[in-house]
Amino acid sequence: MIRPVSPEIVRSVGHSRLAGLAAYLPVYLLGLLMLALLAMPLVLSLLVSFTDSEIIEVPALGSWSLRWYERFFNDPIWQIGAVNSVLIALMTTAISVLVGTSAALAFERFDFPAKKTINLFILLPLFVPPVVLGMQNLAWHQRIGLWGNLVSLAIAHSLWAMPLVFTVMRAAFRGVDRRLEEAARGMGASPGVVFRRITLPLIWPGLLVSAFFSFIISLNEFVMSLFLATPRVQTISTLIYPQLSYNLSPLVAAASAILLLLTIAVLAMSARLLNNRKNSVLRNYV
Amino acid sequence: MTASLQSNNSPAQPPERKQKTERDSIVAWLFLAPALLFLTGFFVIPVLWLVRLSLYSRPGSASPGGSRFYDPNTFTFNQYGTLLGDAYYLRILGGTLVQAVLITICVMVLAYPCAVLIHRGSSRFKVGALLLVMLPKLTNLLVLTYGLLVLFSNSGLINQVLLALGIIKEPISMFANTFAVVVTETVLLCPYPILLLVSLFERLDPNLEQAARGMGASPFRAFYETTFRLTFSGAVAGAGITFVWAFGAYVGPVIMGNPDNYTTAVEVFDLTFSQNNWPLGAALAVSNVLFVIVLLGLTGLLRWFIVDRHTRRLKAVPAGGQP
């Protein structure tokens, strides 16, 4: 069946490399257009936030200014919004990491009936449009008197963050060499000690990633927040939203940029911590 | 330890081991309990409550003692009657559907080449491009939308550049219309299919296309017969996800569109907050979910009919190139 490839064929493939590139050119151009469309908005909202003028424009060289950031941090409304956003994100992180990790542990270390169905059930909220999630949370939280509370938003955000933590932590638990746990058990350690001394250090990177992702998801979630926010409970997102429709001042760009910078900072931090952690985990074994 | 952790239902189990399996099962349910309780309390019951809410009648002056948002002690299918009977809601549904199809086509036309580009790039380019694709998913929808607003508005960057170059005399309207909505939603939704397709491309045998070329196929034909056909079903799955999200679009239509672009999602919000008609809003949200479920079912059927036939031909050829 398999015949040796003749030299002529190899040569002809080499020659037609240029022709191949030409054939792919339209594909590459469309691909680049997509990447440009992805990058432009982020770059632009960052640039505009540093403008010196009263209207939205990309600042010219030399007329950069931090005045809109100053305005943001001195305005009590935005201050409260920023504090609320961070508080909700921290609560979301706590709920999602605890609940999601516990479920992941059950899935990776034990057997129980209907595993596939329960797995699907835990992931289900990820496939429900945010407007529907927002509406049903609003209706239910109003019914049980949770509406207008920061916890209400954290619970809604956890519906998205928890399934993701669950997925990440399942992978983390799967990555742990079970023989290490069994060896410790065999040498007489209690399950609690095994978890604390063996499993926990090994799943630590997964826990960090989970926590950071939960935080970022909550920080940036908008549609559910819009449903659950009340005039007294606002986040940065719900404060930006009306400004987008009515009053386009560079202050919105500053608020957007702060969210963007906070997200990038959290991502960079997690990458750094993971790097350090990997080294130190490795060092423990060497 | 190992035996007790794995399900072992053979009848020859010693009794003490069987007991241990049962105890493990109880421990498993203990670890699962927080997630199950959380989802039941804040996902399942709210869904049921949403359905019940859609069967109340709206608060009227007739029930001064009732809730502000719905009339308790009522049970009626009136809200669904209103949705089905009113041409206004049917038009919104039609508009949402057409717009979602448009968005899905745009996303796939751009995402597929983008995935090819990322797949064929150097490893450093790959990392950078994938990060760029991920970033919009991790940043705020509003940050992205704001950036697009700066790009497309009448005094925006594109119009300014075109005016300065003398290509146009007056700003082109690229804002508050369907074009702006479709572009915005394309940017917001493209990460899902791109990531999916890149992961599919990475799994393909890179020699396949070369082999086709070596056997004399033109570059286009080689690409079509190997890469495209093998990733077609994945592309359809990506389009399905994109469609679900495009159908539930809220931010793009509200900020970048005009009222003609408003989707059912926008209408849910409007009914709930502007008109304070919670039962009708709930009914629309429930209908929205039902509609998407039906559509997904149809897509599944379509996939079964078209895609499987499409790839079966390729699979029928014995994999000669692979040892």
Interface residues (C-beta under 8 A of the other chain):
Chain A: M1 I2 V5 I9 V10 S12 V13 S16 A19 G20 A23 Y24 P26 V27 Y28 L29 L30 G31 L32 L33 M34 L35 L37 L38 A39 M40 P41 L42 V43 L44 S45 V48 I55 I56 E57 V58 I95 L98 V99 G100 S102 A103 L105 A106 R109 F110 D111 F112 I118 F121 I122 L124 P125 F127 V128 P129 P130 V131 V132 M135 Q136 N137 L138 A139 W140 Q142 R143 I155 A156 S158 L159 M162 F166 R178 E182 R185 G186 I216 I217 L219 N220 F222 V223 L226 F227 S237 I240 Y241 L244 S245 L248 V252 A253 S256 A257 L259 L260 T263 L267
Chain B: M1 T2 L5 Q6 S7 D24 S25 V27 A28 W29 F31 L32 P34 A35 L36 F38 L39 F42 F43 I45 P46 V47 W49 L50 L53 F69 V109 L110 A111 P113 C114 A115 V116 L117 I118 R120 A129 L132 V133 L135 P136 L138 T139 N140 L141 L142 V143 L144 T145 Y146 G147 L148 L149 V150 L151 S153 S155 L157 V183 T186 V187 C190 I194 Q210 R213 G214 S218 P219 F220 F223 V244 W245 F247 G248 Y250 V251 V254 I255 A265 V268 F269 T272 W278 G281 A282 A285 N288 V289 V292 G320 G321 P323
